[in-house]
Amino acid sequence: MIETREVGAFLGEEHEARATHFAESAARLLSAAPSHDDEEARSRAVELARSLGSDGWFGPIGEADWRGCCLARERLAYHSPLADNVFAIQGLCATPISLAGSVEARERWIDALISGRAVGGFAMTEPDAGSDVSALATRAEAHEDGWVLNGRKTLISNAGIADVYVVFASTDPEAGTRGISAFVVPADTPGLRFAGAQVLSAPHPLGDLALEDCRVGGEALLGNLGEGFKIGMSTLDRLRATVGAAACGMAARAADEAIRHARAREQFGKPLAEQQLVQEKIARMSTELTAARLLVYRAAWEKDRGAERITLEAAMAKSYATEAAQRIVDDAVQILGGRGVLRDHPVDHLYRSVRALRIYEGATEIQHLIIAGQVLKRAAEAEA
C-alpha cells in the first residue's frame, strides 16, 4: 500500500492532491496485464506515453516538481514497471532540453513530450562506455551550420519507438568529459538508425542506435560546446531520487502481495502470517521500505526547496532504495513460494523488473563512491 502519510513531512497540499489523482488515474489506465513480448511492450509503451501524457502524469517533469515526479513513479511502478519506464525516459529526455535547449528545441519538443504526443529517448551509453562516460566513442564534428554525428549507442530505452533523442557525443576527444557535448536529434534525422532490439527478461523497449553521418543543425546543440557531461550529470542529479521512488513502488506492491498471501495461506495448522520467521521477513520488509521512502522524498524535497545540487542525498536515496527493493521483492517471492515464480504472478514480474534499477542512472557501486566522496569532502571542509 502506498500512503503519503509516511512521507507527509516532505509534501505540500499540492502533492496530496497530485497523489490522489495518480491513484485514481492508475486504477483506470494501468489494469492491463504486464507485457511478456518485446513487440507487445514496444506497442504498449507508445500507448502508455499517449494516455499518461493526456492524463497529466508528465506535468511534474515540465514543472520541475521532483516530489511530484517521485509520487508519479512510485505509483506507476506499483502497477506497471513498463509505465514507470515510460515516465522515466520522458523525464530524461525533456529535462536536459528544458535546462539547456535552444528556443527552437524547447518550442518543438517540451510540450510534445509533456503531453505524450512525442516519445523521448536518452542516448548516452555505448558498448565501451557505461559508468565511464569519458570513454564515449561517438563523435560530433562541426560542419557548415551544424554537426555531423557518427557512433553507436547501446542499451538505450525507447530505442526504435522514440520521436526524439538526447544524444551525447565527443566534440573534443582529448578533453575527456570536458569535451562531451549533447544534441537534440529527432528520430527521423537522416543517418540515425535503429540498429536492433535488445530483449530484457522483463520486456521494455531497449536497443541499439547507429549514427552514420547523422547531420543536425546548430540549434540541436544543448548548452555550450563541451557542456554535455555537465548537462547529463545535472539531469541525473535531478532524476536520480525518482529511481528510488520507482524502487519503492515495486517493493510496496511485492510486500502487499506477500502479506495478502501470508494472511490467507495456512501451513502447519495456522496462517503463514502467524509463523515467526514469516513475521520477521514482514518486519524487515516494512522497515526497509519506510526508510527508503524517507530518503527518497527527503532528496526530492531538498531539490524542490532550491538546493543547487542534491548529489549526496540523491545517491543515498537511489542506492539504498534500489538495494532494499531487491531484498523486499526477493523476500516476497520466498513468502509466496511456488506462486511467486509463476510468470503471470505480479511478484515474478517485479522480480525481473527490479534488478535493472540497481544498474541504470548510476550503479550502486558508483553511488557508494559518490556518497563517500561527498562525506569525505564535507569532513575536510569542516576541519579547514
N, C-alpha and C positions, 0 to 999 in steps of 0.2 A: 504494500500500500504506500502511495506517495502522499505525504502530508506536508503542507507548508509550515505547520506548527513547529516542527523540529528546527527549522531554519528561519523562523519568523523574525528573529532579531536582525537578520540581514536583508529583509524585504520591506518594501513600502506598500501602500494601499494599491497602487497601480499593479504591483506584482501579484497581489492576491487576486485581483480581477483577471489578470492575464492567466494565472494558474487555473482558475475556474473555467475560463474559455477553452484553454488547451485540453482540460479533462473532458469537457463536453464534446469538443471537436474530435478528439481521438476516438471516442466511443462511436462516432458516426463514420469517420474516414478510415479507421485502421482495423476493421474487423476481419479483413481478408486473411486467409491462411498464409503463412510465410512461403516465399518462392523457394523452390528446390532446384530450379533450372536456370542457367545463366541467361538464356534468351528471355525467359519469362521475367527474370529480375530486371533486365535492362528495360523492357517494356513497362514494367510496373514502376520503375524509378522515375521515368518520364511522367507517367500519370500522377505519381505522388508529388512531383515538383509542381505540377499544374494545380492540383487540388489543395496542397498545403499553402501555396502562394495565394490562391484566391481566398483562402480562409484566414489569412493574416498571420500564419506561423512564422514567416520570414521577417515580419515587422521589426522584431528586436535587433536583427542584423543591421537593417537600414538605420535604426535609431541609435546604434551602438549601446544598446541596453544589454549588458553582459549577464546580469542576473536573469533578465528575460530570456536570453539565449540558453542559459542553464535550465530554466524551467521548461523550455521547449524541448531540449534534448533529453532531459530526464524522462519526460512524458512520452516522447516518441520512442526512445529506446525501450521503455517498459512494454510498449505494444508492438513495435516493429523495428528491429535493428536496421532494416533496409531504409525505412523512412528517416531514421536518425542519420544514416549516411547521406541521404539527400540533403538534409538540413546542414550537415557539417560542411559539405563541399560548396553549397551555396554561400556559406559564410566565408570559406577560404578564398573563394573567387571574388565575391563582392567587396570584402573588406580592403584588400590592397588597392582595388580600383577606386574605392571611396577615399582612401587615405592619400593616394598619390597619382591617381589617373588624370589624364588631360581632360579638358572640358568636353571634348568630343567623346572620349571613352566613357565618362560618367553619364553624359546625356544618353548615350546609346545603350548602356548596359545596366546601370544600377536599378532603375525602375523595372526593367525587364526581369532581372534576377529576383528582386524582392517580391514581385507579383507572381513569379513562377512561370512567366511566359518564355523565359530562357533558362537553360540548364548550364551550370558553370563547371569548370574544371580547374585544378591547381597542379601544374606540371613542374615539379622540382626534381623528384627522384630520378636517378639514371642507373643503368646496370652497374656502374662502378662508383656511384655517388649516392649514399643514403644519409647516414648521420654526418658524414664528412662532406658538407656542401661545397667546400673549396675544391673538391675533385671534379666538379662539373666539367663535362667534356663538350656539351653543346656550345656552339659559338654563334655570336651575333656580330656581323661586320657592317659598318656603315656603308650605305650605297645610295647615291643621289639624294633623295629627300626622305630616306627611310633606312631600313635594316634588312639584312638577309640572314636568316637563321638556319643552321644545319646541326643536326644531332639526333639523339634518340632518348626518349623518356620511357620509364617503365614503372609498373605498379601505380598507375595513375587512375584514381577513382573517376568514374564517369567518362573514361576514355571511350570514344565511339558514340556517345549519346549527348555529350556536351555541345552547346552552341558557341561557347567561348571558353578559352583557357587563359590563365595567367601563367606565362612560361618564363622560366629563369634560364639565363644563358650567360656565358662569359664574354665580356667585351674587352677584357684585358687579362689574358691568361697568366701573365707574370705577377699580377697584383693580388692573387688569391681571392679571398672573399670580398676585398675592396674592388675587384674587377668584375663583379657579377652585377648584371642588370636584369630588370624584369620587364616583360612586354605583355600587352593585351593582344591575343591572337584569336580572331574569330575562327570557328571550326571549318568554315568554307574557304579559308585562305588557301590559294594555290600553293602547293608544296608542303602543306600539313596533311599527314595521312594517318588514319587509324591503322596501326600495324598488327592488330590481333588482340583477342581477348585473353585474359589470364583468369582462370576459374578458381575461386576460393571454395573451401568446404562449406561455408555459409554464403551462398551466392549474393554478390552485389557487383555492379558494373566496375570492372577493373581491366586494365590493359596497357598495351604499348602504343606510343605515338612516335612517328618518324617526321622529322623536319628536314626537307630536302630542297635547298634553295627557296625557302619559305620567305616571301617578301612582305614586309609590313611597313606602313608609313611612319613618319616621325612621331605622330600623335599616339602611337602604340606604346612608346616608352613610358614606364611608370616612374615618376620622380625624375631625378637627375641620373646621368650616366654613372654607373658604379654603385648605385644605391639599392640594388636588388636584394642583396643579403640583408641589409638593414630593414627594408620593407617586408621581406619574408619573415624575419625574426619578430618584427613588431606585430605582424599579423598573427603569428603563432602565440606570441605572448598574450594577446587579447583572447584568443580562442582556446588556449590550452586547458583552462579550467573547465570549459564546456565538455571536453573529452571526459573529464572526471564525472561530470553530470550524467553523461550517457552511460558511463560505467555504473553509476548509482541506480539509474533506471533499470538496467539489465539485472543488477543484483537484487533490487526490490521485487521485480517480477519473479525471479528464481526463488527468493525467500518466501513470497506469498504462495507459490505453487507447492513448495516443500511443506510449509506449515499447514496448508489445507489438506495435503495428503497425510501428514503425521496425525492430524486430529481425527481423520476418518478411518485410517488403516489400523487394523488390530493385528498384533503379533504377540504370541506367548500370553494370551488372555487379557491383553489390555491395549489401548491405543498406543501407537508409536510415540505420540506426544507425551506420554507418561513414562517413557523409558528415559532413564537419566542420561545416557550417552547421547540420545537424540536431543534432549533438552540442552545439553552442553553445546551442541552444534548450533541450535537455535539462538542461544545466548550470545555466542561468538558472532554469528551472522548479523544479529541485530545491532550489537555494539559496534562492529566494524562499519556497518552501513551508516549508522548515525555519525560516527567520527568522519567518514569520508564526505558525507553531505556537508558537514560543518566546514571542513577545509575547502570544499568547492565553492560554497556560497560566500565564505569569507574572502576568497580571492576575487570573485566577481564583484563583491561589494567594494573592495578596495579600488578596483578599476573604475567602477561607476561613480565613486565619490571623488575622482580626479587624480588618482595616483598615476604618475607618468609611466612607470614600469611596475609590473607585479611579477617579476621574474621568479623570485623566491616563492611567493605564495602560490603561483600557478604551477610551478614544478612540484611543490609538495602536494597540491590538490590532485594533479594528474597522476603522479607516481603512486600515491597512497590509494586513491580511489580505484584505479585500474587493477592494481595488485589485490586489493581487498575484494573487488568484484570477482576476480578469478577464483579466489578461495570460496566466496559465498556461493557462486554457481556450482563449483565442484562439490561443496557440502550438500547443496540441494539435490544434485544427482545421486549422491550417496543415500540420502534420506528416501528418495523416490525409488531407489533400487532399479530393477529392470525397466520400469516405466520411464525412467529418466534418460535412457539411451535409445528409446524408440524415435525414429526420425520425425514423426508427426507430433511429438510432445514439445511444448514450448521450451522446456528446460534443455532439451537436446539442442534445439536451435540456438538458444542462448549460449550453451557450452561452446558451440562452434563460432559464434559471433564475438564473444567477449575477448577471445585471445588476441585479436588484432589490436585492441585498444592499448595494450601494453607496448606496442611497437610504433604505431604511426604517430605523427606530430611529436616525435622525440621519444625514443625508447626509454624504459625505466632507468636503465643504466646511465643514459645521458642526463636524465632528470636528477639522479643522485649526484652526478658531477656538478651540475648547476647548483644544487642545494648546498653542497659542501663548499663550493667556490664562493657563494653569496655569504654563507655563515662565516667563513674564514675572513672574507673581506670586511665584514662588519666588525669582527673581533679586532682586526688590525686597526680599523678606524677608531674604535673605542679606546685603544691604547695609545693612539697617536697624540 
